[in-house]
Each structure stands twice: as structure tokens, then as C-alpha cells.
Amino acid sequence: MINKYTTQEEKYEYISKQHGGYYRHDFTDHAYLYNLYFPPEAIFSHLKSNINNLVLNYPMAQNALAELVGDIINQPSERIVVGNGGAEIIKILSGSLAKKLIVPVPSFNEYANAAPEGRVVEFPLDFPSFQLDVDKFADEAIKVGADMAVVVTPNNPTSLLVPKADLIRLAEKLKPNNCMLIIDESFLDFADNNEQISLEQDIAKYPNMAILKSMSKAYGICGLRIGYLLTANANLVASVRNRVHIWNINGFAEEFLRILPKYKKEFEDSCKIVKADRDIFYEDLCTIKGMTVFKPNANYIYCRLPDAALSGPEVTKRLFIKYNIYIKHNVGKTQPDADRYIRIASRTKEENVSLIDGLKDVMYLMRVK
């Protein structure tokens, strides 16, 4: 591959327009959100040793894939749809099924981006806490006639949880109005007591609730593209399954799902390391004078830059040009003062320290021309 840049500034402009393939460009990625400590080498070895069969043969179709995911999450396969990443399912939910979708903002933009024009209502989170008031959210959903409501927990970009009891109350308030509640738990494995706060094992109690999960984040498999929808609503399962094509998951992803149960302990241990690194990172970020740092529940941290510091886009650009470190600024998110906020993925302890040193250095420097 021939790189389309000759200077570090040109490299930044190029990278900032991409949506992946970062490993080809030699920089430290504090923007994308994934588990650096999983999968273990044994999984890669297994895939390599089976590469001929995985390349030469058709993968399985939806029913069998749902059984594989069901084995992992201890749910019956008839409640599951497996997607080519969470993005495929989001596209179906927002783009095809929802007549009127409501989503708190700021949040993961893809839910709104995938919806046809005029079918999305954005509900501002309480500012500056970014907490979701589920009662106000339910009232607004009912008022606008939403038939689908989305809550991401922990939220992206804020890394804040919505309490389980609040989500149950929200589902119950929406139920009489035929509004389906989609709960995106893609980052929940990095929260404390995640098994107690997940709604996956309670899903049978709430027919107007569905759990969506991208497996890329927690399992560190962005390139394999696996996500799933879990719901006890048979009509929703059928509607989503009818919109995925017959071989939507490739053979490598299928084989990963098949062997994943063998590595449950390794996965749990990897999440503990992620959380430990993140907690130290959070404490260190809190030492930056004037920085507002939101206590994270996922593997990334949301920050408001000091008032006297340069803007989020300027800090992001300087950090990349001088230190070859890439973070995300919040311009493009629907919220007040979006240009004052940044989202930083936690990586290894050493990389997190380097990030903080670089951030302190560029926050107040003269503007790059």
C-alpha cells in the first residue's frame, strides 16, 4: 500500500477521514475502543491451523450461528440474531424497522446516521452531567410517537452507565405505547459487576426489550465483525433475520464463536486487566489541572478540556502531529460545547502514561498553522 501523505500533518488529515485500517499507518491508537488483551495467541494459532477449511468452504447460516452465540451467553437460539458486527443490526433496526426512533445524545452516531431523514428524535442528556433521566426520556418517546428507543450503556462517548433499575422502569413505561427499547451493552464487560447489571439474563421478562452487542470491543476482534441481537420478542427476531443475507458471517468469525467458550477464563482475566489499566489512567487524568474527567464504566474516558486550553480538534491534531498519538474529539456529537470534549481509549499502562505526557504538552501550545 502506498501511503497518501508525505508529512505528519498530511498523515493526520488522511487518518482523520478513515474508519479503520489504522494498523497500516504506524501510530498509537487511543481512538478506537477494543480489548488489547484478548484474544489469546491460542485462538490465532487455531485459526491459522484451520485456514484452508475456513477459506475454501461456505460458513454456516443464521440458525446455526445463533446456536453458537446462545452457547456463549446461555440463551436459546430462537432469541438471537447474529450480525456482521453490531453495525449490520443497527442498520436494520434504524434504517428499516423503526418508524420513529428516539436516542439520547451525545451517543454512538450510527443509530441516527442509519435512519432515514425525519425518523430520528435526539433527546439531550442532562448537561453537564450527561446522565439519562429515563422518566423524561420515556415521556418524550411517548410524546413524539416513537416505536423504538435506544439506550447505550455504558454510553459512547461518555463511558457512563444507566442503572439497571432505570432501564427496567423505562421498558415498562414504554410497553403500553408499543415502543421497543434497544439496550446497547457493547461495552458492559468493562463495567464492575457487569453480570449483575446486564439485562441479558432477564430478557424473557420484557417482550419490548432487546439487547444489542458488538463483540468487537470486548473481545478485541474488530476485523472479524461479529455482533448480535437478543430479544424474547419473536416478531422482532423474525423481522431482523429476514433482513440479513444467508451468509452474513464469514468462516473465521464462525470458528471464533465455536471455540470461544473454551476461553471464558482468559476473557474474564483480560477484562480485569483492561479495567485495572483504565482505573489508573483515570486517576492520572484527574491530576491535569482544570480537566473535567468523567469516571468511566467502559474502556475509554470522557474529558472536558480546561477552559484556557485549546479546543478538542486543535489538541487532537497537535497530539498526533507531535507525538503520533490519535484520540477522538467530540465535534460532530450533538451536545453543548462539543469542541471542548475529547474521548480517550485506555491502552497499556505505558501507552497511557505517554498519552498524558503528550496531552499536557500540547494543550496550551501556540496554534499550528
GUMIDREN-472685 format. One record per atom (N, C-alpha, C): x, y, z. Coordinates in steps of 0.05 Angstrom, whole numbers, plus 5000, padded with zeros to 4 digits. Example, Ala and Ser with C-alpha at 12.3 -4.5 7.8 and 13.67 -1.06 7.14 Angstrom:
BEGIN
    u    v    w
 5264 4886 5156
 5246 4910 5156
 5264 4934 5156
 5257 4955 5142
 5273 4979 5143
 5258 5001 5157
***
This chain:
BEGIN
    u    v    w
 5017 4976 5000
 5000 5000 5000
 5018 5025 5000
 5012 5043 4982
 5026 5069 4980
 5011 5089 4997
 5025 5100 5018
 5012 5120 5034
 5007 5146 5019
 4984 5158 5025
 4976 5182 5011
 4984 5208 5025
 5007 5207 5039
 5016 5231 5054
 5046 5230 5054
 5058 5254 5058
 5087 5256 5060
 5096 5269 5086
 5078 5284 5099
 5084 5297 5124
 5066 5286 5146
 5073 5291 5171
 5056 5282 5193
 5029 5297 5193
 5029 5322 5185
 5004 5337 5183
 4986 5325 5162
 4997 5318 5139
 4982 5304 5117
 4972 5277 5127
 4988 5264 5143
 4980 5238 5154
 4956 5241 5172
 4956 5262 5189
 4934 5267 5206
 4908 5272 5190
 4910 5288 5170
 4887 5294 5153
 4876 5269 5140
 4894 5252 5132
 4886 5227 5119
 4872 5208 5139
 4885 5204 5162
 4875 5185 5182
 4849 5195 5193
 4845 5221 5197
 4821 5231 5209
 4796 5227 5191
 4801 5219 5166
 4778 5214 5148
 4773 5184 5144
 4790 5167 5157
 4787 5138 5155
 4769 5127 5177
 4760 5102 5172
 4744 5088 5192
 4755 5060 5198
 4782 5059 5199
 4794 5033 5205
 4820 5030 5189
 4831 5006 5190
 4856 5001 5176
 4880 5016 5189
 4876 5024 5214
 4896 5041 5227
 4923 5027 5230
 4923 5000 5232
 4948 4985 5237
 4968 4989 5214
 4959 4998 5192
 4976 5001 5169
 4993 5027 5170
 4987 5044 5189
 4997 5071 5188
 5015 5079 5211
 5022 5061 5229
 5043 5065 5249
 5038 5090 5267
 5017 5088 5283
 5013 5108 5304
 4999 5094 5327
 4998 5108 5350
 4985 5096 5374
 4956 5105 5374
 4939 5085 5374
 4910 5089 5370
 4896 5090 5397
 4891 5114 5407
 4874 5118 5431
 4846 5127 5423
 4839 5121 5398
 4812 5129 5388
 4793 5105 5387
 4801 5084 5373
 4783 5061 5372
 4784 5045 5398
 4762 5032 5404
 4756 5021 5430
 4755 4991 5430
 4777 4978 5438
 4777 4949 5438
 4795 4938 5460
 4792 4913 5465
 4807 4899 5487
 4834 4891 5476
 4856 4902 5486
 4883 4896 5477
 4893 4869 5487
 4879 4857 5506
 4890 4833 5519
 4875 4807 5511
 4858 4809 5491
 4844 4786 5480
 4841 4790 5450
 4841 4769 5434
 4842 4741 5440
 4871 4732 5447
 4873 4709 5461
 4899 4698 5467
 4912 4686 5442
 4937 4681 5443
 4952 4670 5420
 4941 4643 5411
 4930 4628 5430
 4919 4601 5422
 4896 4603 5402
 4881 4624 5404
 4859 4627 5384
 4870 4634 5357
 4890 4651 5355
 4902 4656 5329
 4915 4631 5318
 4928 4615 5335
 4940 4591 5325
 4919 4571 5314
 4897 4570 5328
 4875 4552 5318
 4865 4562 5291
 4860 4587 5288
 4850 4598 5262
 4870 4593 5240
 4896 4597 5246
 4917 4592 5226
 4917 4563 5217
 4915 4545 5237
 4917 4516 5230
 4892 4506 5215
 4871 4522 5215
 4846 4514 5201
 4841 4532 5177
 4861 4547 5168
 4856 4568 5148
 4846 4556 5122
 4856 4533 5114
 4847 4521 5088
 4816 4517 5088
 4806 4503 5109
 4778 4498 5110
 4761 4523 5113
 4772 4542 5128
 4757 4567 5133
 4755 4584 5107
 4775 4583 5090
 4775 4598 5065
 4759 4583 5043
 4762 4557 5042
 4751 4542 5020
 4722 4534 5022
 4710 4536 5046
 4683 4527 5050
 4664 4549 5058
 4638 4545 5051
 4618 4563 5060
 4615 4563 5090
 4611 4585 5103
 4605 4585 5132
 4576 4577 5136
 4569 4575 5162
 4542 4567 5169
 4523 4591 5166
 4497 4585 5166
 4477 4606 5163
 4465 4613 5191
 4445 4629 5191
 4436 4643 5216
 4427 4624 5238
 4412 4603 5233
 4403 4586 5255
 4426 4574 5271
 4446 4564 5256
 4469 4551 5269
 4486 4572 5283
 4489 4595 5271
 4505 4616 5284
 4492 4625 5310
 4465 4627 5310
 4451 4635 5334
 4455 4614 5356
 4458 4589 5349
 4463 4568 5369
 4491 4573 5382
 4510 4580 5365
 4537 4585 5376
 4537 4608 5396
 4524 4630 5388
 4523 4653 5407
 4507 4646 5431
 4485 4630 5428
 4469 4621 5450
 4485 4606 5471
 4504 4589 5461
 4522 4574 5479
 4539 4593 5495
 4547 4615 5483
 4565 4634 5497
 4551 4650 5518
 4526 4658 5512
 4511 4676 5530
 4489 4662 5545
 4487 4635 5542
 4468 4619 5557
 4439 4628 5551
 4433 4630 5525
 4406 4638 5516
 4397 4619 5493
 4371 4614 5491
 4361 4598 5468
 4366 4612 5442
 4372 4597 5422
 4380 4608 5396
 4357 4623 5383
 4332 4616 5389
 4309 4630 5376
 4307 4659 5385
 4321 4667 5405
 4321 4695 5414
 4343 4712 5401
 4359 4700 5384
 4385 4712 5376
 4386 4717 5346
 4396 4740 5338
 4404 4745 5310
 4433 4753 5311
 4449 4740 5294
 4478 4745 5292
 4483 4764 5269
 4497 4785 5274
 4502 4805 5253
 4531 4807 5245
 4536 4818 5222
 4564 4824 5213
 4573 4849 5228
 4580 4846 5253
 4584 4868 5271
 4558 4879 5281
 4559 4894 5302
 4534 4907 5311
 4523 4926 5290
 4541 4937 5273
 4532 4957 5253
 4512 4946 5234
 4513 4920 5227
 4494 4909 5209
 4466 4909 5221
 4465 4902 5247
 4439 4901 5260
 4428 4930 5265
 4446 4948 5272
 4437 4976 5275
 4425 4987 5249
 4438 4980 5227
 4427 4989 5201
 4399 4979 5196
 4394 4954 5204
 4368 4943 5201
 4347 4956 5220
 4355 4958 5245
 4337 4970 5265
 4330 4999 5258
 4350 5015 5254
 4346 5044 5249
 4336 5049 5220
 4348 5035 5201
 4343 5041 5173
 4319 5028 5162
 4310 5005 5173
 4287 4991 5161
 4263 4988 5179
 4268 4983 5205
 4246 4975 5222
 4233 4998 5237
 4249 5017 5247
 4239 5039 5263
 4224 5059 5246
 4199 5065 5253
 4184 5087 5240
 4192 5114 5252
 4196 5114 5279
 4206 5137 5293
 4224 5128 5316
 4249 5136 5314
 4269 5127 5333
 4277 5150 5351
 4280 5145 5377
 4290 5166 5395
 4315 5156 5408
 4335 5173 5410
 4361 5165 5421
 4372 5189 5438
 4383 5183 5462
 4396 5204 5477
 4421 5213 5463
 4428 5239 5466
 4453 5249 5454
 4468 5266 5475
 4495 5265 5474
 4511 5251 5454
 4511 5221 5458
 4514 5207 5436
 4515 5177 5437
 4529 5168 5412
 4529 5141 5408
 4540 5130 5384
 4524 5139 5360
 4537 5153 5342
 4523 5166 5320
 4509 5148 5300
 4518 5123 5299
 4508 5105 5278
 4478 5100 5279
 4466 5101 5303
 4437 5096 5306
 4422 5118 5291
 4431 5143 5294
 4418 5165 5280
 4426 5166 5250
 4451 5160 5245
 4461 5162 5217
 4448 5141 5199
 4440 5118 5211
 4429 5096 5195
 4399 5100 5189
 4387 5119 5202
 4358 5123 5199
 4352 5142 5176
 4330 5137 5162
 4321 5156 5141
 4316 5184 5153
 4319 5204 5136
 4315 5231 5145
 4287 5235 5156
 4286 5249 5179
 4260 5255 5192
 4249 5234 5210
 4264 5212 5214
 4254 5190 5231
 4269 5188 5257
 4286 5207 5263
 4302 5206 5288
 4295 5231 5305
 4291 5226 5331
 4288 5247 5351
 4312 5245 5370
 4327 5266 5372
 4350 5266 5391
 4342 5279 5417
 4347 5264 5439
 4339 5272 5466
 4365 5280 5481
 4368 5306 5487
 4392 5315 5500
 4395 5304 5528
 4418 5292 5534
 4424 5284 5562
 4427 5308 5580
 4421 5304 5605
 4424 5326 5625
 4453 5337 5623
 4455 5363 5621
 4482 5376 5618
 4488 5392 5643
 4511 5391 5654
 4536 5378 5643
 4541 5350 5654
 4522 5338 5668
 4527 5312 5680
 4527 5289 5659
 4512 5293 5638
 4507 5273 5617
 4493 5248 5627
 4478 5251 5649
 4462 5229 5659
 4435 5228 5645
 4425 5204 5641
 4399 5200 5628
 4377 5199 5648
 4358 5218 5646
 4334 5217 5662
 4314 5200 5647
 4310 5175 5656
 4294 5156 5640
 4264 5164 5640
 4255 5177 5661
 4227 5185 5661
 4221 5207 5640
 4239 5226 5639
 4236 5247 5619
 4240 5235 5591
 4258 5217 5588
 4263 5204 5563
 4238 5188 5554
 4226 5173 5572
 4202 5158 5566
 4179 5177 5558
 4176 5199 5573
 4155 5218 5566
 4158 5230 5538
 4183 5236 5531
 4189 5247 5505
 4184 5226 5483
 4192 5201 5488
 4187 5180 5469
 4158 5176 5463
 4142 5177 5484
 4113 5174 5481
 4101 5199 5467
 4111 5222 5474
 4101 5247 5462
 4105 5248 5432
 4129 5239 5423
 4135 5241 5394
 4126 5216 5379
 4114 5196 5393
 4104 5172 5380
 4126 5153 5370
 4148 5152 5386
 4170 5134 5378
 4161 5105 5381
 4169 5089 5362
 4164 5060 5364
 4190 5045 5371
 4212 5060 5373
 4238 5048 5381
 4254 5069 5396
 4264 5061 5419
 4282 5078 5435
 4308 5063 5440
 4330 5078 5438
 4356 5066 5441
 4371 5078 5465
 4383 5061 5481
 4400 5070 5503
 4426 5054 5502
 4448 5068 5500
 4475 5055 5500
 4486 5057 5528
 4493 5034 5540
 4503 5034 5568
 4524 5013 5572
 4549 5021 5579
 4558 5048 5583
 4557 5063 5556
 4551 5089 5559
 4547 5105 5535
 4573 5112 5521
 4571 5115 5495
 4594 5123 5479
 4586 5150 5467
 4599 5172 5475
 4626 5174 5485
 4630 5177 5515
 4609 5180 5531
 4613 5189 5559
 4624 5168 5577
 4621 5142 5570
 4630 5120 5587
 4614 5117 5613
 4590 5128 5613
 4573 5127 5637
 4551 5106 5634
 4546 5093 5656
 4525 5072 5657
 4497 5084 5662
 4477 5071 5653
 4449 5076 5661
 4442 5053 5680
 4433 5058 5704
 4427 5037 5723
 4407 5017 5712
 4411 4992 5720
 4393 4970 5710
 4364 4976 5718
 4359 4985 5743
 4332 4990 5752
 4319 5012 5735
 4335 5032 5726
 4324 5053 5709
 4316 5042 5682
 4332 5024 5671
 4325 5013 5645
 4300 4995 5646
 4297 4981 5668
 4272 4965 5671
 4248 4983 5673
 4251 5004 5689
 4228 5023 5691
 4222 5036 5664
 4243 5042 5649
 4239 5054 5622
 4224 5034 5604
 4232 5009 5604
 4218 4989 5587
 4189 4987 5595
 4184 4987 5621
 4156 4985 5630
 4139 5009 5622
 4151 5033 5623
 4136 5057 5615
 4131 5057 5585
 4149 5046 5569
 4146 5046 5540
 4127 5025 5530
 4125 5003 5545
 4110 4980 5536
 4081 4986 5527
 4065 5001 5543
 4037 5006 5534
 4035 5022 5509
 4057 5035 5501
 4057 5052 5477
 4071 5038 5453
 4074 5011 5456
 4085 4995 5434
 4112 5006 5424
 4128 5013 5443
 4155 5023 5437
 4176 5003 5446
 4192 4994 5427
 4213 4974 5432
 4238 4989 5444
 4249 4979 5466
 4273 4990 5478
 4297 4973 5469
 4316 4986 5455
 4341 4973 5448
 4362 4982 5467
 4374 4964 5481
 4396 4970 5500
 4422 4960 5489
 4440 4978 5483
 4466 4971 5471
 4485 4966 5494
 4493 4941 5499
 4511 4934 5520
 4539 4927 5510
 4548 4940 5488
 4573 4932 5475
 4597 4935 5494
 4596 4954 5513
 4619 4959 5530
 4615 4950 5559
 4594 4935 5563
 4587 4928 5591
 4607 4909 5604
 4622 4894 5589
 4641 4876 5601
 4663 4890 5616
 4666 4916 5611
 4687 4932 5625
 4676 4946 5649
 4651 4943 5655
 4639 4955 5679
 4642 4936 5703
 4642 4947 5727
 4643 4930 5751
 4616 4915 5754
 4618 4891 5764
 4594 4874 5768
 4576 4873 5743
 4589 4869 5720
 4575 4870 5695
 4553 4849 5693
 4558 4825 5705
 4538 4804 5703
 4512 4812 5718
 4515 4827 5740
 4492 4835 5755
 4477 4859 5742
 4491 4875 5727
 4478 4898 5715
 4469 4894 5686
 4477 4872 5674
 4468 4865 5647
 4439 4856 5648
 4424 4862 5628
 4396 4853 5626
 4393 4828 5609
 4415 4816 5600
 4413 4793 5582
 4397 4770 5595
 4404 4764 5620
 4391 4740 5632
 4363 4746 5642
 4354 4771 5640
 4327 4779 5647
 4309 4783 5623
 4320 4778 5599
 4306 4787 5574
 4279 4775 5571
 4274 4751 5581
 4248 4738 5577
 4225 4753 5591
 4232 4769 5611
 4212 4784 5626
 4201 4809 5611
 4216 4817 5591
 4209 4843 5578
 4207 4840 5548
 4183 4834 5538
 4179 4829 5509
 4184 4854 5492
 4185 4878 5504
 4190 4902 5487
 4219 4911 5491
 4237 4893 5499
 4265 4899 5503
 4282 4881 5486
 4304 4893 5475
 4324 4877 5461
 4352 4887 5470
 4371 4869 5471
 4398 4875 5477
 4414 4873 5451
 4429 4894 5445
 4447 4893 5422
 4476 4893 5433
 4493 4877 5421
 4521 4876 5430
 4539 4872 5406
 4558 4891 5403
 4580 4887 5385
 4601 4872 5401
 4610 4849 5390
 4631 4833 5403
 4659 4844 5397
 4661 4862 5378
 4688 4872 5370
 4702 4885 5393
 4688 4900 5410
 4700 4916 5431
 4712 4899 5453
 4695 4884 5466
 4704 4869 5489
 4723 4846 5482
 4718 4834 5459
 4734 4810 5451
 4758 4817 5434
 4761 4843 5427
 4784 4851 5412
 4786 4840 5383
 4763 4837 5371
 4761 4824 5344
 4748 4842 5323
 4757 4867 5322
 4744 4886 5304
 4744 4876 5275
 4765 4862 5267
 4766 4853 5239
 4748 4829 5233
 4739 4814 5253
 4722 4791 5248
 4693 4799 5244
 4685 4823 5256
 4658 4833 5251
 4636 4814 5261
 4632 4814 5287
 4610 4798 5299
 4595 4815 5319
 4568 4814 5317
 4551 4827 5336
 4525 4810 5338
 4509 4815 5358
 4484 4800 5360
 4462 4817 5373
 4438 4809 5367
 4414 4820 5379
 4401 4798 5395
 4393 4804 5420
 4380 4784 5437
 4353 4796 5446
 4331 4782 5441
 4305 4791 5450
 4286 4767 5452
 4267 4769 5470
 4246 4749 5472
 4222 4756 5454
 4225 4778 5438
 4204 4786 5420
 4207 4771 5394
 4191 4751 5389
 4195 4733 5366
 4190 4749 5340
 4173 4769 5340
 4168 4784 5316
 4192 4801 5308
 4206 4812 5328
 4230 4827 5323
 4252 4809 5312
 4255 4786 5324
 4275 4767 5314
 4270 4761 5285
 4245 4754 5278
 4239 4747 5251
 4244 4770 5232
 4236 4794 5240
 4240 4818 5223
 4269 4823 5217
 4286 4820 5237
 4315 4826 5233
 4327 4803 5217
 4321 4778 5224
 4332 4755 5209
 4325 4757 5179
 4301 4766 5173
 4293 4768 5145
 4309 4788 5129
 4323 4805 5143
 4338 4826 5130
 4368 4822 5130
 4378 4800 5141
 4406 4793 5138
 4408 4772 5116
 4430 4774 5101
 4433 4754 5079
 4442 4727 5090
 4441 4707 5074
 4443 4679 5084
 4471 4674 5096
 4492 4685 5084
 4519 4681 5095
 4531 4708 5103
 4519 4719 5123
 4528 4746 5131
 4553 4745 5149
 4561 4721 5159
 4584 4719 5176
 4604 4700 5163
 4629 4708 5161
 4649 4692 5147
 4659 4669 5164
 4674 4651 5152
 4683 4627 5166
 4701 4631 5190
 4718 4652 5188
 4735 4658 5211
 4719 4667 5235
 4699 4684 5231
 4682 4693 5252
 4666 4669 5264
 4656 4652 5247
 4641 4628 5256
 4659 4611 5274
 4684 4606 5265
 4702 4589 5280
 4709 4601 5307
 4712 4628 5307
 4717 4642 5332
 4694 4637 5352
 4670 4639 5343
 4647 4634 5360
 4647 4606 5370
 4655 4587 5353
 4654 4559 5360
 4674 4552 5383
 4697 4564 5382
 4717 4557 5402
 4718 4576 5426
 4703 4599 5425
 4704 4619 5446
 4698 4608 5474
 4678 4590 5477
 4672 4581 5504
 4696 4568 5519
 4716 4558 5504
 4739 4546 5517
 4757 4568 5531
 4752 4593 5524
 4770 4614 5533
 4755 4634 5551
 4735 4624 5566
 4720 4641 5583
 4737 4654 5605
 4754 4638 5617
 4771 4649 5639
 4791 4670 5628
 4803 4663 5605
 4822 4682 5593
 4808 4709 5586
 4783 4707 5577
 4768 4731 5571
 4763 4747 5596
 4753 4734 5617
 4748 4748 5642
 4773 4761 5653
 4795 4747 5652
 4820 4757 5662
 4829 4782 5645
 4825 4781 5619
 4832 4803 5602
 4816 4828 5609
 4791 4825 5615
 4774 4848 5622
 4783 4860 5649
 4793 4843 5667
 4803 4853 5693
 4828 4871 5688
 4845 4862 5670
 4869 4878 5664
 4861 4905 5651
 4842 4904 5632
 4832 4929 5620
 4822 4948 5641
 4806 4938 5659
 4794 4955 5680
 4816 4966 5699
 4836 4950 5706
 4857 4959 5723
 4873 4982 5710
 4880 4978 5685
 4895 4998 5670
 4878 5024 5667
 4852 5021 5661
 4835 5044 5658
 4832 5059 5684
 4830 5046 5707
 4827 5060 5732
 4852 5076 5739
 4875 5066 5734
 4900 5081 5738
 4900 5105 5719
 4893 5100 5694
 4892 5121 5674
 4873 5144 5683
 4850 5136 5693
 4830 5156 5703
 4842 5173 5725
 4855 5160 5744
 4867 5175 5766
 4889 5194 5756
 4904 5186 5737
 4925 5203 5726
 4914 5226 5710
 4893 5221 5695
 4880 5243 5680
 4868 5264 5699
 4859 5255 5722
 4847 5273 5742
 4868 5293 5754
 4893 5287 5750
 4914 5304 5761
 4919 5328 5742
 4908 5328 5718
 4913 5350 5700
 4895 5374 5709
 4908 5396 5715
 4894 5419 5726
 4873 5429 5707
 4849 5433 5718
 4827 5444 5702
 4812 5424 5684
 4822 5400 5682
 4809 5380 5666
 4785 5368 5681
 4762 5366 5668
 4739 5351 5680
 4740 5323 5668
 4742 5303 5686
 4745 5275 5678
 4722 5259 5689
 4706 5248 5671
 4683 5232 5679
 4691 5204 5687
 4682 5195 5710
 4691 5168 5720
 4680 5147 5701
 4698 5131 5689
 4689 5113 5667
 4678 5086 5677
 4660 5076 5661
 4650 5048 5664
 4657 5030 5641
 4671 5042 5621
 4679 5026 5598
 4710 5029 5595
 4721 5022 5572
 4750 5022 5569
 4759 5048 5555
 4744 5069 5559
 4751 5096 5549
 4742 5117 5568
 4753 5141 5566
 4748 5161 5586
 4741 5187 5572
 4720 5200 5582
 4709 5225 5571
 4719 5248 5587
 4729 5269 5573
 4741 5291 5587
 4732 5318 5575
 4729 5337 5592
 4726 5365 5583
 4752 5380 5588
 4763 5391 5566
 4788 5405 5568
 4785 5430 5586
 4807 5438 5599
 4806 5463 5615
 4797 5486 5597
 4784 5506 5610
 4774 5529 5595
 4795 5544 5580
 4819 5545 5592
 4841 5560 5579
 4856 5544 5558
 4850 5518 5556
 4864 5501 5537
 4853 5506 5509
 4868 5496 5489
 4859 5497 5462
 4835 5479 5458
 4822 5480 5435
 4797 5465 5430
 4804 5435 5426
 4783 5418 5428
 4787 5390 5424
 4799 5383 5397
 4790 5394 5375
 4802 5389 5349
 4831 5397 5347
 4838 5420 5359
 4865 5430 5359
 4884 5412 5375
 4874 5405 5399
 4890 5387 5416
 4894 5360 5403
 4873 5350 5391
 4875 5324 5377
 4896 5325 5355
 4895 5346 5339
 4914 5348 5316
 4943 5351 5326
 4947 5368 5346
 4974 5372 5357
 4986 5346 5368
 4969 5332 5383
 4978 5307 5395
 4987 5288 5374
 4973 5287 5352
 4980 5268 5331
 5006 5278 5316
 5007 5303 5310
 5030 5313 5294
 5056 5311 5310
 5055 5318 5336
 5079 5318 5352
 5086 5291 5364
 5065 5275 5372
 5071 5250 5387
 5061 5225 5373
 5048 5229 5349
 5038 5206 5334
 5018 5189 5350
 5002 5204 5366
 4981 5192 5383
 4954 5203 5373
 4935 5185 5369
 4909 5193 5359
 4887 5189 5379
 4872 5210 5385
 4848 5209 5403
 4824 5219 5387
 4801 5219 5399
 4776 5229 5386
 4767 5255 5400
 4763 5276 5384
 4750 5300 5395
 4720 5296 5390
 4704 5313 5402
 4675 5308 5402
 4659 5326 5383
 4673 5341 5366
 4659 5356 5346
 4644 5336 5327
 4619 5342 5322
 4602 5323 5307
 4582 5309 5325
 4586 5310 5351
 4566 5300 5370
 4546 5322 5377
 4521 5314 5382
 4501 5333 5389
 4502 5339 5419
 4514 5361 5427
 4516 5369 5455
 4526 5397 5457
 4522 5411 5478
 4534 5437 5482
 4564 5435 5484
 4578 5455 5475
 4608 5457 5478
 4622 5432 5468
 4612 5421 5446
 4624 5396 5435
 4654 5398 5430
 4663 5422 5423
 4691 5425 5416
 4709 5426 5440
 4698 5425 5464
 4714 5425 5489
 4719 5397 5499
 4707 5377 5486
 4708 5349 5497
 4725 5331 5480
 4738 5312 5493
 4753 5291 5480
 4747 5264 5492
 4750 5243 5476
 4746 5216 5486
 4772 5201 5481
 4782 5188 5502
 4808 5175 5501
 4805 5145 5508
 4813 5128 5490
 4813 5099 5496
 4836 5092 5514
 4832 5076 5534
 4853 5066 5551
 4868 5044 5537
 4895 5045 5537
 4911 5024 5526
 4928 5012 5548
 4953 5005 5543
 4970 4994 5563
 4979 5016 5583
 4989 5009 5606
 4998 5028 5626
 5018 5047 5613
 5038 5036 5599
 5059 5052 5587
 5048 5072 5566
 5030 5062 5550
 5019 5080 5529
 5001 5101 5541
 4987 5094 5563
 4971 5115 5577
 4988 5137 5589
 5010 5129 5600
 5029 5149 5611
 5039 5168 5589
 5046 5156 5566
 5056 5172 5544
 5035 5191 5534
 5010 5182 5533
 4988 5198 5525
 4985 5223 5543
 4986 5219 5569
 4982 5241 5588
 5005 5261 5585
 5030 5251 5583
 5052 5269 5579
 5049 5286 5554
 5041 5273 5532
 5037 5288 5507
 5014 5307 5509
 4992 5299 5522
 4969 5317 5525
 4976 5342 5540
 4990 5339 5562
 4998 5362 5578
 5016 5381 5561
 5032 5370 5544
 5050 5386 5528
 5036 5402 5506
 5015 5391 5494
 5003 5404 5471
 4978 5422 5477
 4968 5419 5501
 4942 5432 5507
 4944 5463 5506
 4967 5474 5512
 4969 5503 5513
 4990 5514 5494
 4999 5498 5475
 5019 5508 5456
 5007 5527 5436
 5025 5542 5423
 5015 5560 5402
 5001 5544 5380
 4983 5556 5367
 4967 5543 5347
 4984 5535 5323
 4978 5510 5314
 4991 5500 5290
 4979 5514 5266
 4995 5525 5248
 4984 5539 5225
 4975 5519 5204
***
